[in-house]
C-alpha cells in the first residue's frame, strides 16, 4: 500500500481523523481549527477536569468562546477524551504538551516522552505524527523518532514524522492559530509533503522548511530574539532611570522611526511558556557542541533580575497587593509569570500579600507555585485599596480602573509604565 497517497487523499477530502494531545493554549485552538473545517478532531488530555468541561461545551481559556466549543462538540467534530487508547483511531497526531525546565534549568522532555510512548502503543502504518511543543533542535529526530521506531515501524516508510512549532499568542485578536503562518519540516521529503498537506487544510499559509531541525531552530530563534531584546530594554530602563530619563518617553519617541527600530517594553521580568524557557533549551543543546551562548545567558540573568527590583521596591510594605498574576495583559495565563518570584520574595520577608487579577479569581497551581502558600484574591474597591500599604502593578490588564487605583492607593509600584509622568504616589520599578 502507498501510505503517502492514502493519507494525502484522506487529508484532502477531510476524512482523516486529527488527534491533538494536550488541550491547553496551543492544543485546544488547534483542535477547534480542524473541527471547524469539517475534520473529526479528537482532543486528548490527562486533565479530566478539562475533558469534562469541554464535554459540557465550556471554555477554560478566556479568548476561546464557549459557543465555539459547544457547537463543535455537539456536532461530533470535537471529541475530547482522556483515553489515550483512542489514539489508534487517529490518522494524524499532533503533540502539544508542555516542555518546561528542570530546577537545574535543563530541558524537561518528560511530557513529550510520555506522550510519544502513548502514541507508540497505538501506532500503525500510514499515520503522521507531528511534534509542536517548543524544544531544542534535534528533539524530533533524536528523542521522538527512536521511541516510535521501537515498535518496529520505520519513519519515512511505515509512518511519517514532522515538526511544526506552535506560534500562539494568547489574546492576540489580529493573529490567531489559523492566520499565523505555519512552519513545518519533515523527517524526509514524504513526511514533509504529508505534514504540509495537513496544515494547508486549516491554516492560511504554510511555510515549508527542509527538515525538522530547521523547523525547531526557527521557533527557538524567534523566542531568543524576543528574550534578548526584552533584556536590552530592561537594562536601558535601569540605565536611564539613573540618568533621570523616562524610558517610556524614550520608547514612544523611538517608535516613531519608520524603519530600523522594533519596540519592546520593559517590565518586571519575562513570562509565558516560551520566552523564559526556550533560550535555555538552545543553551543546553549548544553545550553539547562545545559552544557557549553568553549573549543568551546574559539576557536571562537580566530578565530574571527585574523581579528583584520590583520586590525590593515593594519590600517596604507590610501588606502589599499584587495587581495582576498573569504573565501578560488581558489573558489569564500564569505560565512562568514574574508575579510568582515577586510574591515568593515578599512572602519570605514576612509580607501579608493579596492579589487582584480580573482573569484569575482563584490562584492556579502552577509549576513555579506548586505547594506554596495560597494567595487570597481581593476585589479592587476603594476600601480594599485604602487598606493596602502598596499596590504592585505586575500585569497591566486593560479592564483595571487605574484612575481609581491612583486615587485610593497609598503607594503604587509601577513595573509596567501604566502611569506616565511624575506622580507622588507612584514609584517606578
Long-range contacts (C-beta under 8 A, 24 or more apart in sequence): 1-125, 1-126, 3-125, 3-126, 3-158, 3-159, 3-160, 4-160, 4-190, 4-193, 4-194, 6-126, 7-91, 7-92, 7-126, 7-127, 7-128, 7-160, 7-194, 8-193, 8-194, 8-197, 10-91, 11-91, 11-92, 11-194, 11-197, 11-198, 11-201, 12-197, 12-201, 14-38, 14-39, 14-201, 16-91, 16-92, 16-198, 17-41, 17-42, 17-89, 17-90, 17-91, 17-92, 18-42, 18-90, 18-91, 18-92, 18-94, 18-198, 19-43, 19-44, 19-87, 19-89, 19-90, 19-92, 19-93, 19-94, 20-44, 20-93, 20-94, 20-96, 21-45, 21-84, 21-87, 21-93, 21-94, 21-95, 21-96, 21-97, 21-115, 21-118, 21-119, 22-95, 22-96, 22-97, 22-98, 22-111, 22-115, 22-133, 23-47, 23-50, 23-51, 23-54, 23-80, 23-96, 24-61, 24-96, 24-98, 25-61, 25-168, 25-170, 25-273, 25-333, 26-96, 26-132, 26-166, 26-168, 27-94, 27-96, 27-97, 28-54, 28-61, 28-64, 29-61, 29-64, 29-168, 29-176, 29-177, 30-94, 30-96, 30-132, 30-166, 30-177, 31-78, 32-64, 32-68, 32-69, 32-72, 32-78, 32-177, 33-177, 33-178, 33-202, 33-203, 34-201, 34-202, 35-72, 35-75, 35-77, 35-78, 36-68, 36-72, 36-77, 37-201, 37-202, 38-77, 39-77, 39-201, 39-202, 40-76, 40-77, 40-79, 41-72, 41-77, 41-78, 41-79, 42-79, 42-80, 42-81, 42-86, 42-87, 42-89, 42-90, 43-78, 43-79, 43-80, 43-81, 44-80, 44-81, 44-82, 44-83, 44-84, 44-86, 44-87, 45-80, 45-82, 46-82, 47-82, 48-82, 50-80, 51-80, 51-81, 51-82, 54-78, 54-80, 55-80, 61-170, 61-332, 62-171, 62-331, 62-332, 62-359, 63-170, 63-171, 63-173, 63-331, 84-118, 84-121, 84-122, 85-121, 85-122, 87-118, 87-119, 87-121, 87-122, 88-122, 88-124, 90-127, 91-126, 91-127, 91-128, 92-127, 92-128, 92-129, 92-130, 92-198, 93-119, 93-127, 93-128, 93-129, 93-130, 94-130, 94-132, 94-164, 95-119, 95-129, 95-130, 95-131, 95-132, 95-133, 95-144, 96-132, 96-133, 96-166, 97-133, 98-133, 98-273, 99-133, 99-134, 99-135, 99-273, 99-277, 99-281, 100-273, 100-277, 100-367, 101-277, 101-280, 105-280, 105-284, 106-280, 106-284, 107-135, 107-136, 107-280, 107-281, 107-284, 109-135, 109-139, 109-143, 112-139, 112-143, 112-144, 113-143, 113-147, 116-143, 116-144, 116-147, 116-148, 117-147, 119-148, 120-147, 120-148, 120-150, 120-151, 123-148, 123-151, 123-153, 123-159, 124-153, 125-153, 125-158, 125-159, 126-158, 126-159, 127-159, 127-160, 128-159, 128-160, 128-161, 128-162, 128-191, 128-194, 128-195, 128-198, 129-159, 129-160, 129-161, 129-162, 130-161, 130-162, 130-163, 130-164, 130-184, 130-195, 130-198, 131-162, 131-163, 131-164, 131-212, 132-163, 132-164, 132-165, 132-166, 133-166, 134-165, 134-166, 134-219, 134-220, 134-223, 134-273, 134-274, 134-277, 134-278, 134-281, 135-216, 135-281, 136-216, 136-220, 136-281, 136-282, 136-284, 136-285, 137-213, 137-214, 137-216, 137-217, 137-220, 137-282, 137-285, 138-213, 138-216, 138-285, 139-163, 139-216, 140-187, 140-212, 140-213, 140-216, 141-187, 141-212, 141-213, 145-187, 155-187, 155-188, 155-191, 156-187, 156-188, 156-190, 156-191, 160-186, 160-187, 160-188, 160-190, 160-191, 160-194, 160-195, 161-186, 161-187, 161-191, 161-212, 162-186, 162-187, 162-191, 162-192, 162-194, 162-195, 162-212, 162-215, 163-212, 163-215, 163-216, 164-195, 164-199, 164-215, 165-215, 165-216, 165-218, 165-219, 166-219, 167-219, 167-222, 170-328, 170-331, 170-333, 171-328, 171-329, 171-330, 171-331, 177-203, 178-202, 178-203, 178-204, 179-204, 181-205, 181-206, 181-207, 182-206, 182-207, 183-207, 183-209, 183-215, 183-218, 183-219, 184-208, 184-209, 184-215, 185-209, 185-210, 185-211, 185-212, 185-213, 185-214, 185-215, 185-216, 186-211, 186-212, 187-211, 187-212, 219-274, 219-278, 220-278, 220-279, 220-281, 220-282, 223-274, 223-275, 223-278, 223-279, 224-278, 224-279, 224-282, 224-296, 226-264, 226-275, 227-270, 227-275, 227-276, 227-278, 227-279, 227-296, 227-299, 227-300, 227-303, 228-279, 228-295, 228-296, 228-299, 229-262, 229-264, 230-264, 230-266, 230-267, 230-270, 230-275, 230-299, 230-303, 231-298, 231-299, 231-300, 231-302, 231-303, 232-264, 232-299, 233-264, 233-265, 233-266, 234-266, 234-267, 234-302, 234-303, 234-306, 235-302, 236-266, 237-266, 238-309, 241-428, 246-420, 246-421, 247-417, 248-417, 248-420, 249-420, 265-416, 265-417, 266-306, 266-417, 267-306, 267-338, 267-415, 267-416, 268-306, 268-307, 268-309, 268-310, 268-338, 268-339, 268-342, 268-394, 268-415, 268-416, 268-429, 269-303, 269-304, 269-306, 269-307, 269-310, 269-338, 269-341, 270-303, 270-327, 270-336, 270-338, 271-326, 271-327, 271-328, 271-335, 271-336, 271-337, 271-338, 272-327, 272-328, 272-333, 272-335, 272-336, 273-335, 273-336, 276-300, 276-303, 276-336, 277-336, 304-341, 306-338, 306-415, 307-338, 307-341, 307-342, 307-345, 308-345, 309-415, 309-429, 310-338, 310-342, 310-392, 310-394, 310-413, 310-415, 310-429, 311-341, 311-342, 311-345, 311-346, 313-392, 313-413, 313-427, 313-429, 314-342, 314-346, 314-351, 314-390, 314-392, 314-413, 314-429, 315-345, 315-346, 315-349, 315-351, 316-389, 316-390, 317-351, 317-388, 317-389, 317-390, 317-411, 318-350, 318-351, 318-352, 318-389, 319-351, 319-352, 319-353, 319-354, 319-387, 319-388, 319-389, 319-390, 320-346, 320-351, 320-353, 320-388, 320-389, 320-390, 320-391, 320-392, 320-413, 321-353, 321-354, 321-355, 321-356, 321-378, 321-384, 321-385, 321-388, 321-390, 321-391, 321-392, 322-353, 322-354, 322-355, 322-356, 322-375, 322-392, 322-394, 323-355, 323-356, 323-357, 323-380, 323-391, 323-392, 323-393, 323-394, 323-395, 323-400, 323-405, 324-355, 324-356, 324-357, 324-393, 324-394, 324-395, 324-396, 324-397, 324-400, 325-355, 325-357, 325-360, 325-363, 325-375, 325-394, 325-395, 326-357, 326-359, 326-360, 326-395, 326-397, 327-395, 328-395, 329-395, 329-396, 329-397, 329-398, 330-359, 330-397, 330-398, 330-399, 331-359, 332-357, 332-359, 332-360, 334-360, 334-364, 334-366, 335-366, 335-367, 336-367, 336-368, 337-366, 337-368, 337-394, 337-395, 338-394, 339-394, 339-395, 340-366, 340-368, 340-369, 341-368, 342-392, 342-394, 343-369, 343-375, 344-372, 347-373, 354-378, 354-388, 356-380, 356-384, 357-395, 357-397, 358-397, 358-399, 358-400, 359-397, 380-404, 380-405, 382-407, 382-408, 385-409, 386-410, 392-429, 393-418
